[in-house]
Amino acid sequence: MSTDHNEIIALQAVGYILQQDTLRDRFMALSGVDVDDLRSSLGEPSTLASILEFLINNEPDLLDTADALDVKPEAIVAAWRALGGGEGQEW
């Protein structure tokens, strides 16, 4: 997958998170960012990887998001890795 494709998956995931009140509130509380912080850092691969990691860390959220985006959960995990997520976790 190209970097652009991975970024698109991550940005679509952001859109989904922000549309879901409970998910959005939990993301904001756990990440410590507000909407302005998020908006200003969306071009950074580390931000996009962090957003995907938030989903990966809760399987129901991962599955719901994958379903909403019409992608396999594995595509979200692959995008996370391609954007720098999981560095040092190659097992």
Beta strands, then each sheet from edge to edge (+ up, - down):
end
